[in-house]
Amino acid sequence: MNSSGLGFILSFVFLMVAAIWTSPDRPLRFLDPHGGFIVFLGTAVIALIAVPWEYVKRFFTMIQVVSRSLKDDSVEVMQQMVEMAEKSRVDPKRIADIQSKIKDLFLKDAVSILLEGFEAEEIEIILRRRIEVQRERELSDAKMFKNLGKYPPATGLIGTVMGMIVILGTLGQEGAEAAIGPSMSVAMSATLYGVILANMIILPVADNLIFRTQKLIAKREMIIEGMILIRQNTPPSMVREILLSHLSPHQRENFRKKS
């Protein structure tokens, strides 16, 4: 479990503690089936209208994705490219020896392009185009969550307005004063659920997906530069020092200690 998965758990704990602290005598008063029905089912219905089904059904898959750790294997990728640079100085075809060890799909794809004999400029054009396409594909999920984040507060407002209509409709009737409190509670619970769903689940998932894409793009930029250097037959020591610029100071320090 990564920090995002822990964040989901802590957000639930936070809500529990806040409910008990706010209403220690009756913390379960915040659980309202009517408000939950309006917000959660209403958001689901709007999502079916706004987003194609093949994207909607990936909702929980994307939540699982952000709950998993994002492994930063930039150092490993850099080491593999330095090794390729060493083999290329002897014989460019020997780069194929390391291809089976590569786990990063973008690097594996880049090596295949390199082995096909493209020039450095052509390699850069091809790989940058693939970065753009992959970035759009990955950001589409984040955009979906960003768009869905607009709807829970709106459905919460619908529930609140419905509750207010009930309250106003009973004014002047016998016993109306006693019904105002429960009706207002139902009305406000819908707004509460809408704000929680949007700001503690949907929008944070969108931000997490954007962050993951940015990290992957940074690694892919390093791969592009490495492939160009290898194709230009740059000395391995130079390749290593240039690629180290893509790592954080802490990663560079650890790499030098291990080297």
Backbone bond lengths (Angstrom), bond angles and torsions (degrees), N, CA, C in turn:
res aa  C-N    CA-C-N  psi(-1)  N-CA   C-N-CA  omega(-1)  CA-C   N-CA-C  phi
1 M - - - 1.468 - - 1.521 109.98 -
2 N 1.333 116.65 134.74 1.455 120.30 179.23 1.525 110.11 -97.92
3 S 1.336 116.13 -171.65 1.460 120.19 -177.74 1.523 111.97 -64.55
4 S 1.361 116.96 -30.81 1.462 119.41 179.54 1.523 111.09 -68.24
5 G 1.330 116.74 -43.89 1.464 119.64 176.18 1.515 111.33 -61.08
6 L 1.336 115.90 -41.72 1.465 119.87 175.96 1.523 110.42 -63.87
7 G 1.340 116.09 -35.60 1.460 120.20 179.04 1.517 112.04 -63.01
8 F 1.339 117.50 -40.14 1.465 120.51 177.71 1.532 110.45 -61.43
9 I 1.336 115.66 -42.72 1.461 119.59 179.83 1.532 110.45 -65.97
10 L 1.327 116.68 -44.69 1.459 120.25 -179.24 1.529 111.80 -66.25
11 S 1.335 116.90 -33.26 1.468 118.86 177.57 1.522 110.64 -65.10
12 F 1.340 116.42 -38.38 1.462 119.83 176.60 1.525 110.54 -65.20
13 V 1.338 115.59 -43.47 1.468 119.84 178.06 1.522 110.28 -62.61
14 F 1.324 115.86 -41.17 1.471 120.45 179.02 1.524 110.99 -58.50
15 L 1.339 116.47 -45.24 1.461 120.38 -179.81 1.525 111.23 -64.49
16 M 1.330 116.31 -38.78 1.463 119.75 178.53 1.524 110.93 -63.99
17 V 1.340 115.71 -46.97 1.465 120.03 -179.89 1.528 110.58 -63.77
18 A 1.350 116.34 -42.91 1.461 119.98 179.77 1.519 111.40 -62.21
19 A 1.340 117.01 -39.41 1.463 120.71 179.29 1.520 111.10 -65.62
20 I 1.333 116.79 -44.36 1.467 120.54 -179.54 1.524 111.06 -67.27
21 W 1.332 116.23 -39.08 1.459 120.64 -179.24 1.534 111.27 -69.31
22 T 1.344 115.18 -39.53 1.463 119.55 -178.57 1.526 111.78 -71.50
23 S 1.342 115.51 -40.48 1.466 119.53 -178.76 1.519 109.20 -134.68
24 P 1.350 117.37 76.75 1.470 119.74 -175.60 1.521 114.12 -63.75
25 D 1.332 117.73 -27.08 1.462 119.85 -179.54 1.525 112.25 -78.14
26 R 1.363 117.03 -33.97 1.464 120.99 -179.16 1.523 110.43 -142.61
27 P 1.331 118.66 72.35 1.472 119.95 -178.87 1.524 113.08 -66.93
28 L 1.343 117.06 -21.57 1.464 119.84 -178.68 1.520 112.28 -76.15
29 R 1.339 117.45 -2.95 1.455 119.77 177.95 1.532 111.70 -63.82
30 F 1.358 115.64 -19.19 1.466 119.52 179.76 1.527 112.00 -79.07
31 L 1.334 116.98 -10.55 1.464 120.51 177.41 1.522 108.45 -90.16
32 D 1.309 116.20 111.76 1.460 121.04 -178.30 1.522 109.30 -130.83
33 P 1.331 118.23 109.23 1.477 120.71 -178.54 1.525 113.08 -59.00
34 H 1.327 116.59 -35.90 1.455 120.01 -178.00 1.534 110.86 -64.07
35 G 1.336 116.67 -48.40 1.458 120.77 178.94 1.513 111.81 -64.68
36 G 1.349 116.46 -40.82 1.460 120.04 178.61 1.514 112.13 -63.72
37 F 1.329 116.53 -39.92 1.467 120.88 179.14 1.524 110.70 -61.46
38 I 1.309 116.36 -46.08 1.468 120.25 -177.32 1.528 110.75 -64.52
39 V 1.334 116.96 -45.53 1.466 120.39 -174.51 1.525 111.85 -73.31
40 F 1.327 117.73 -53.07 1.467 120.47 -172.95 1.531 111.50 -72.17
41 L 1.321 116.69 -46.11 1.468 117.77 179.49 1.525 110.37 -72.12
42 G 1.334 116.55 -37.40 1.458 119.43 178.10 1.514 112.26 -62.18
43 T 1.327 116.97 -42.47 1.464 120.96 177.59 1.520 111.00 -63.49
44 A 1.341 116.74 -40.80 1.464 120.64 179.37 1.529 111.14 -63.10
45 V 1.312 116.32 -41.28 1.465 120.37 -179.83 1.530 110.73 -65.93
46 I 1.331 116.79 -43.67 1.466 120.21 178.92 1.530 110.28 -64.39
47 A 1.345 116.26 -37.93 1.464 119.95 179.39 1.525 111.18 -61.24
48 L 1.332 116.94 -37.22 1.461 120.35 178.63 1.522 111.55 -65.55
49 I 1.328 116.39 -30.10 1.463 120.39 178.16 1.529 110.78 -78.18
50 A 1.345 115.82 -41.10 1.463 120.72 -171.24 1.524 113.77 -82.72
51 V 1.342 117.31 -29.81 1.464 120.71 -172.06 1.525 109.59 -127.58
52 P 1.339 118.70 137.73 1.466 120.65 176.00 1.524 111.77 -56.84
53 W 1.319 116.32 149.36 1.458 121.69 -173.71 1.526 112.82 -59.24
54 E 1.325 117.50 -36.85 1.468 118.95 -177.91 1.513 111.98 -63.36
55 Y 1.338 118.17 -22.42 1.458 121.54 175.41 1.523 111.09 -88.76
56 V 1.326 117.25 -38.52 1.464 120.60 -179.55 1.526 110.97 -60.89
57 K 1.333 117.31 -40.52 1.454 120.36 -176.31 1.527 112.02 -70.27
58 R 1.348 117.04 -9.41 1.466 120.41 176.64 1.521 111.77 -90.79
59 F 1.334 117.13 5.08 1.468 121.05 -176.30 1.529 111.28 -55.93
60 F 1.326 116.47 -55.88 1.464 120.04 -176.90 1.529 111.08 -72.32
61 T 1.326 117.26 -27.97 1.469 120.01 175.46 1.515 110.40 -62.65
62 M 1.337 117.20 -41.92 1.454 121.18 179.63 1.536 111.52 -67.87
63 I 1.322 117.15 -34.32 1.468 120.07 175.59 1.530 109.73 -64.40
64 Q 1.339 116.71 -39.38 1.462 120.02 176.37 1.531 111.11 -65.12
65 V 1.339 116.05 -37.36 1.466 120.35 179.61 1.524 111.14 -60.55
66 V 1.332 116.66 -48.48 1.466 119.34 -177.67 1.517 111.78 -71.21
67 S 1.343 117.02 -16.97 1.468 120.23 178.10 1.518 111.70 -81.10
68 R 1.343 116.34 -13.75 1.469 120.52 178.51 1.521 110.50 -93.04
69 S 1.311 115.43 153.67 1.464 120.58 -178.76 1.521 110.67 -69.14
70 L 1.325 115.43 142.35 1.460 121.61 174.13 1.526 107.58 -95.98
71 K 1.318 115.34 104.21 1.460 119.88 -176.11 1.522 110.56 -74.00
72 D 1.315 115.73 124.82 1.465 121.02 177.39 1.526 108.22 -93.51
73 D 1.327 115.94 97.53 1.465 121.17 -178.51 1.521 111.68 -104.48
74 S 1.347 116.51 28.60 1.466 120.49 -177.91 1.529 111.78 -59.89
75 V 1.330 116.72 -39.07 1.466 120.25 -179.74 1.524 110.26 -64.46
76 E 1.314 116.90 -44.34 1.462 120.82 178.82 1.522 111.42 -62.46
77 V 1.333 116.39 -42.81 1.459 121.15 178.43 1.528 110.50 -62.54
78 M 1.328 116.70 -42.49 1.454 120.85 179.27 1.533 111.20 -62.67
79 Q 1.326 116.22 -42.74 1.465 120.20 179.33 1.523 111.34 -62.36
80 Q 1.309 116.51 -38.50 1.464 120.13 178.60 1.521 111.23 -65.81
81 M 1.331 117.16 -37.84 1.462 119.53 178.71 1.525 111.25 -70.75
82 V 1.319 117.85 -35.16 1.467 120.56 175.56 1.529 109.44 -64.10
83 E 1.327 116.49 -41.39 1.461 120.59 177.76 1.533 110.39 -62.86
84 M 1.333 116.36 -39.37 1.470 119.86 177.14 1.519 111.25 -64.07
85 A 1.339 115.82 -37.78 1.465 119.84 178.15 1.527 110.57 -62.97
86 E 1.316 116.89 -38.81 1.468 121.07 178.60 1.524 111.05 -65.62
87 K 1.333 116.38 -43.18 1.467 119.74 179.79 1.520 111.04 -69.17
88 S 1.334 116.67 -35.09 1.463 120.56 -178.15 1.519 111.36 -66.77
89 R 1.319 117.51 -30.17 1.472 120.52 179.25 1.523 110.91 -65.79
90 V 1.347 115.49 -29.14 1.461 120.47 178.52 1.524 110.58 -85.04
91 D 1.349 114.82 -53.47 1.462 121.23 179.96 1.529 107.97 -158.67
92 P 1.334 119.11 115.98 1.475 121.45 -178.15 1.527 113.63 -53.74
93 K 1.329 116.82 -29.63 1.458 119.26 -178.94 1.527 112.68 -69.69
94 R 1.331 117.22 -18.75 1.466 120.94 -179.74 1.524 111.75 -71.87
95 I 1.327 117.71 -10.39 1.471 120.50 176.17 1.520 110.08 -60.79
96 A 1.329 116.85 -29.43 1.465 120.92 -179.77 1.523 111.87 -62.25
97 D 1.348 117.65 -21.51 1.464 121.10 -178.98 1.529 111.91 -64.06
98 I 1.328 116.51 -31.07 1.457 120.58 -176.32 1.524 112.22 -93.83
99 Q 1.327 117.12 -7.18 1.462 120.87 -174.07 1.530 112.15 -61.14
100 S 1.326 117.20 -36.66 1.465 120.24 -178.32 1.532 112.55 -69.57
101 K 1.336 117.63 -19.71 1.465 121.56 -179.20 1.530 112.41 -85.46
102 I 1.313 116.28 -13.86 1.471 120.37 -174.18 1.525 110.32 -77.01
103 K 1.337 116.14 129.74 1.464 121.92 178.59 1.533 111.74 -101.32
104 D 1.327 116.43 -31.05 1.454 119.69 -178.89 1.527 109.58 -69.71
105 L 1.329 116.35 121.94 1.465 121.13 -174.28 1.521 112.13 -65.94
106 F 1.330 117.05 -37.69 1.461 119.52 179.98 1.527 110.91 -67.21
107 L 1.334 116.67 -40.49 1.469 120.47 177.90 1.521 110.37 -65.55
108 K 1.322 116.57 -40.97 1.467 119.93 178.90 1.528 110.15 -62.02
109 D 1.312 116.41 -41.21 1.462 121.34 177.48 1.528 110.74 -64.16
110 A 1.338 115.86 -41.71 1.465 120.59 180.00 1.526 111.23 -64.61
111 V 1.320 117.15 -38.47 1.472 120.78 178.90 1.528 110.25 -64.88
112 S 1.318 116.49 -40.29 1.477 120.00 178.16 1.524 110.97 -60.37
113 I 1.339 116.10 -41.59 1.466 120.54 178.23 1.522 110.26 -65.90
114 L 1.320 116.85 -40.47 1.463 121.30 178.94 1.524 111.04 -61.80
115 L 1.333 116.75 -41.97 1.456 121.14 -177.50 1.529 112.30 -71.46
116 E 1.333 116.92 -17.94 1.462 119.76 177.89 1.523 112.22 -76.27
117 G 1.345 116.65 -9.96 1.457 120.14 172.69 1.509 115.59 93.25
118 F 1.327 117.83 17.13 1.461 119.74 177.56 1.530 110.63 -67.81
119 E 1.331 115.81 153.02 1.456 120.74 175.67 1.533 109.76 -74.57
120 A 1.351 115.70 165.50 1.462 120.78 -176.31 1.526 111.89 -58.21
121 E 1.339 116.81 -43.16 1.467 120.52 -179.31 1.525 111.16 -64.94
122 E 1.328 116.16 -38.21 1.464 120.18 179.52 1.527 110.95 -69.17
123 I 1.328 116.25 -38.96 1.463 120.23 177.31 1.529 110.70 -60.88
124 E 1.327 116.24 -43.18 1.466 120.10 179.88 1.529 111.25 -63.58
125 I 1.326 116.50 -42.97 1.467 120.30 -179.71 1.529 110.82 -61.91
126 I 1.330 116.34 -46.06 1.473 120.78 -177.98 1.524 111.19 -64.56
127 L 1.336 116.68 -48.49 1.462 120.09 -175.68 1.527 112.29 -69.48
128 R 1.327 116.68 -36.10 1.464 118.11 178.54 1.527 110.75 -67.79
129 R 1.316 115.86 -35.49 1.459 118.96 176.28 1.525 110.43 -64.26
130 R 1.323 116.80 -38.95 1.466 119.87 179.69 1.530 111.03 -69.45
131 I 1.325 116.79 -33.37 1.458 119.72 175.10 1.529 110.20 -61.97
132 E 1.322 116.30 -45.26 1.465 120.42 -178.76 1.523 111.20 -61.47
133 V 1.334 116.08 -44.20 1.468 120.06 -179.00 1.523 110.38 -65.44
134 Q 1.338 116.90 -45.10 1.460 120.61 -179.92 1.514 111.00 -65.77
135 R 1.334 117.15 -37.73 1.456 119.85 179.15 1.535 110.52 -63.16
136 E 1.314 117.43 -43.86 1.461 120.50 178.53 1.523 110.90 -62.92
137 R 1.325 115.65 -39.88 1.466 119.38 -179.59 1.523 110.95 -65.99
138 E 1.339 116.69 -42.80 1.458 120.33 -178.48 1.530 111.86 -72.86
139 L 1.332 116.33 -35.66 1.464 119.45 179.98 1.521 112.37 -73.94
140 S 1.338 117.21 -18.02 1.465 119.39 179.48 1.521 110.96 -62.93
141 D 1.343 116.62 -35.23 1.468 119.68 177.05 1.523 110.50 -67.34
142 A 1.329 116.65 -42.03 1.464 120.22 178.54 1.529 110.60 -64.15
143 K 1.332 116.48 -40.17 1.460 120.00 178.79 1.521 111.04 -64.30
144 M 1.346 115.90 -36.69 1.452 119.52 177.99 1.522 110.58 -60.86
145 F 1.333 116.63 -45.59 1.461 120.51 179.58 1.526 110.98 -66.63
146 K 1.330 117.17 -38.43 1.465 120.11 177.00 1.528 110.33 -59.50
147 N 1.328 116.07 -43.11 1.459 119.82 -179.75 1.528 111.54 -68.73
148 L 1.335 116.32 -41.73 1.457 119.60 179.39 1.527 111.84 -65.06
149 G 1.339 116.60 -25.84 1.459 120.20 -179.46 1.519 113.29 -64.61
150 K 1.346 117.21 -15.72 1.460 120.10 179.38 1.529 111.95 -77.78
151 Y 1.323 117.26 -23.17 1.457 119.58 -167.34 1.533 115.53 -85.96
152 P 1.334 121.11 -38.34 1.470 118.33 179.31 1.528 114.52 -56.54
153 P 1.357 119.91 -45.11 1.472 117.40 175.83 1.530 112.51 -61.19
154 A 1.343 116.19 -34.14 1.467 119.21 179.57 1.523 110.91 -67.73
155 T 1.335 117.64 -43.94 1.471 119.51 177.59 1.523 110.33 -68.25
156 G 1.344 117.29 -32.84 1.460 119.69 174.51 1.520 111.34 -62.32
157 L 1.321 115.85 -39.27 1.462 120.38 177.21 1.529 111.03 -65.21
158 I 1.334 116.08 -36.60 1.466 119.58 176.30 1.524 110.13 -60.42
159 G 1.344 115.54 -45.50 1.460 119.10 178.64 1.508 111.97 -62.69
160 T 1.326 116.85 -39.16 1.463 120.83 179.12 1.522 111.46 -65.11
161 V 1.325 116.76 -44.44 1.465 120.91 179.16 1.527 110.19 -63.03
162 M 1.339 116.27 -41.37 1.469 119.06 178.40 1.521 110.83 -61.31
163 G 1.336 116.08 -41.73 1.464 119.53 177.93 1.514 111.95 -63.90
164 M 1.340 116.64 -39.92 1.461 120.28 178.92 1.532 111.29 -66.09
165 I 1.322 116.36 -35.65 1.465 119.93 177.58 1.526 110.09 -63.29
166 V 1.335 116.14 -42.01 1.468 120.23 177.91 1.521 110.53 -61.69
167 I 1.351 116.29 -43.11 1.466 120.53 -179.69 1.520 110.58 -62.28
168 L 1.330 116.58 -49.38 1.467 120.42 -178.08 1.522 111.60 -65.61
169 G 1.333 116.33 -31.96 1.461 119.60 -179.59 1.513 113.39 -70.70
170 T 1.318 117.51 -21.54 1.469 120.56 -178.77 1.527 112.51 -96.97
171 L 1.329 117.14 -7.39 1.468 119.05 -179.44 1.532 110.28 -62.32
172 G 1.300 115.49 137.07 1.456 120.48 -178.89 1.508 113.22 92.22
173 Q 1.327 117.35 -14.50 1.456 120.32 178.11 1.527 109.87 -86.81
174 E 1.294 115.97 160.72 1.460 120.62 -179.75 1.529 110.00 -67.01
175 G 1.308 116.42 131.07 1.463 121.79 179.94 1.514 114.02 78.82
176 A 1.331 117.62 11.47 1.470 121.04 -178.35 1.516 111.57 -63.63
177 E 1.352 116.03 -33.48 1.465 119.02 -178.31 1.531 111.16 -61.77
178 A 1.306 116.77 -36.79 1.466 120.35 -178.60 1.527 112.16 -71.84
179 A 1.331 116.51 -24.53 1.468 119.91 -177.31 1.520 112.68 -88.50
180 I 1.337 116.95 -13.95 1.464 119.26 -176.73 1.523 111.33 -62.78
181 G 1.323 117.39 -45.75 1.469 120.97 -178.32 1.510 113.14 -59.27
182 P 1.350 118.99 -55.72 1.471 119.98 178.94 1.523 113.27 -59.84
183 S 1.338 116.91 -40.10 1.466 119.53 -179.70 1.522 111.56 -66.12
184 M 1.317 116.72 -40.25 1.465 120.55 177.49 1.522 111.07 -65.92
185 S 1.340 115.97 -36.01 1.464 119.96 178.20 1.521 111.10 -62.50
186 V 1.338 115.53 -43.91 1.470 119.42 177.48 1.527 110.61 -62.94
187 A 1.324 116.69 -41.75 1.456 121.03 -178.23 1.523 111.37 -63.01
188 M 1.323 117.53 -44.64 1.459 120.90 -177.00 1.528 112.42 -75.03
189 S 1.341 116.63 -27.56 1.472 118.63 179.61 1.528 110.59 -64.83
190 A 1.319 118.33 -33.29 1.464 120.75 178.12 1.522 110.68 -64.23
191 T 1.323 116.92 -42.55 1.465 120.25 176.83 1.513 110.91 -63.10
192 L 1.338 116.39 -41.58 1.466 121.08 179.10 1.525 110.93 -59.94
193 Y 1.326 117.34 -47.56 1.461 120.59 -179.31 1.525 111.48 -63.89
194 G 1.328 116.46 -38.19 1.454 119.66 179.23 1.519 112.40 -63.76
195 V 1.332 116.37 -43.09 1.467 120.92 179.16 1.526 110.63 -66.27
196 I 1.343 117.29 -42.03 1.473 120.74 -179.78 1.527 110.49 -64.16
197 L 1.330 117.24 -48.08 1.468 120.66 -177.46 1.524 111.47 -61.26
198 A 1.338 116.42 -41.10 1.458 119.73 -177.67 1.518 112.13 -73.92
199 N 1.345 116.87 -48.19 1.463 120.98 -168.69 1.515 115.12 -94.62
200 M 1.325 118.27 -10.09 1.457 120.13 178.76 1.518 113.00 -116.30
201 I 1.340 117.07 -5.98 1.467 119.65 178.40 1.523 111.20 -130.58
202 I 1.329 117.04 -65.26 1.465 120.41 -169.08 1.522 112.51 -66.68
203 L 1.336 118.28 -54.29 1.469 120.79 -176.82 1.533 112.61 -66.84
204 P 1.355 119.86 -40.06 1.465 118.75 175.00 1.529 113.17 -60.86
205 V 1.343 117.25 -35.80 1.469 119.85 176.64 1.521 110.15 -63.26
206 A 1.331 116.96 -41.71 1.468 120.94 178.41 1.526 110.45 -60.86
207 D 1.330 117.51 -45.33 1.466 120.78 179.67 1.524 111.25 -64.12
208 N 1.331 117.03 -37.29 1.461 120.90 178.84 1.519 110.80 -65.40
209 L 1.327 117.36 -41.84 1.464 120.99 179.09 1.527 111.19 -64.08
210 I 1.338 116.42 -38.78 1.472 120.10 177.27 1.518 110.30 -64.39
211 F 1.341 117.04 -42.80 1.460 121.15 178.62 1.530 110.93 -60.92
212 R 1.323 116.98 -43.93 1.463 120.65 179.30 1.531 111.12 -61.82
213 T 1.317 116.40 -41.95 1.464 119.85 178.83 1.519 111.22 -62.60
214 Q 1.332 117.28 -41.94 1.462 121.07 179.25 1.530 111.28 -62.27
215 K 1.337 116.40 -40.85 1.469 120.01 178.30 1.528 110.82 -64.72
216 L 1.318 116.92 -41.34 1.461 120.37 179.64 1.526 111.65 -67.02
217 I 1.326 116.34 -38.19 1.464 119.85 179.02 1.526 110.17 -64.04
218 A 1.335 116.85 -41.25 1.468 120.23 178.80 1.527 110.83 -60.14
219 K 1.334 116.71 -40.99 1.471 119.82 178.61 1.529 110.83 -68.58
220 R 1.312 116.57 -37.76 1.464 119.55 -179.94 1.526 111.43 -68.73
221 E 1.326 117.33 -33.22 1.467 120.18 174.94 1.521 110.20 -62.67
222 M 1.328 116.37 -39.06 1.455 120.13 177.07 1.529 110.69 -64.17
223 I 1.321 116.33 -39.44 1.461 120.53 179.50 1.525 110.72 -64.32
224 I 1.320 117.04 -42.05 1.469 120.18 178.62 1.523 110.61 -60.11
225 E 1.335 116.38 -46.94 1.463 119.10 -179.52 1.521 110.88 -63.72
226 G 1.339 116.64 -38.44 1.460 119.95 178.37 1.523 112.13 -63.65
227 M 1.323 117.29 -42.37 1.456 121.08 -179.88 1.533 111.41 -64.02
228 I 1.333 115.30 -39.37 1.468 119.33 179.20 1.530 110.14 -65.38
229 L 1.318 116.77 -43.89 1.474 120.97 179.43 1.521 111.13 -62.69
230 I 1.333 116.77 -40.78 1.468 120.41 179.86 1.527 109.84 -66.09
231 R 1.342 115.72 -42.03 1.465 119.12 -179.74 1.528 111.12 -64.77
232 Q 1.330 116.93 -31.02 1.462 121.41 178.65 1.530 112.17 -83.28
233 N 1.348 115.08 4.94 1.467 120.87 177.46 1.534 111.82 60.23
234 T 1.323 115.97 40.31 1.467 122.02 179.08 1.527 109.49 -71.44
235 P 1.326 118.99 140.69 1.469 121.30 177.95 1.523 111.61 -55.25
236 P 1.340 118.40 139.77 1.474 121.84 -177.53 1.525 113.72 -54.42
237 S 1.333 117.41 -38.12 1.465 119.87 179.75 1.520 111.18 -63.46
238 M 1.331 116.37 -36.86 1.463 120.98 177.92 1.529 110.52 -70.68
239 V 1.321 116.22 -40.24 1.466 120.68 176.88 1.517 110.18 -59.31
240 R 1.326 115.66 -45.25 1.462 120.21 -179.23 1.527 111.44 -60.75
241 E 1.323 116.92 -47.74 1.461 120.24 -176.74 1.528 112.11 -66.64
242 I 1.327 116.66 -36.81 1.470 119.19 178.73 1.527 110.42 -68.73
243 L 1.334 117.09 -43.90 1.469 120.41 -179.05 1.518 112.04 -69.05
244 L 1.329 117.22 -27.41 1.467 119.74 176.44 1.522 111.67 -61.84
245 S 1.329 116.43 -23.87 1.473 119.97 178.99 1.519 111.83 -64.23
246 H 1.341 117.12 -22.07 1.462 120.94 -179.97 1.527 112.20 -81.64
247 L 1.321 117.64 -11.26 1.460 121.10 -178.80 1.521 110.33 -93.80
248 S 1.311 115.59 159.46 1.460 120.20 176.45 1.527 109.22 -72.09
249 P 1.333 118.10 158.48 1.480 120.23 178.25 1.525 112.63 -54.31
250 H 1.329 116.86 -37.89 1.462 120.38 179.29 1.525 111.04 -65.37
251 Q 1.344 116.77 -42.39 1.458 120.48 178.61 1.525 111.20 -66.23
252 R 1.344 116.63 -39.49 1.471 119.79 178.68 1.522 110.69 -63.34
253 E 1.315 115.88 -40.95 1.471 119.62 -179.09 1.523 110.72 -64.92
254 N 1.342 116.36 -44.30 1.470 119.38 178.87 1.519 111.33 -64.85
255 F 1.343 116.62 -36.81 1.456 120.11 -179.44 1.530 110.62 -65.55
256 R 1.316 116.39 -42.60 1.470 120.40 -179.18 1.517 110.96 -66.86
257 K 1.332 117.55 -32.88 1.457 120.55 179.25 1.519 110.90 -68.48
258 K 1.349 115.90 -35.89 1.460 119.80 -178.76 1.515 112.60 -80.33
259 S 1.349 116.07 -22.65 1.467 119.45 -176.04 1.519 111.29 -75.28
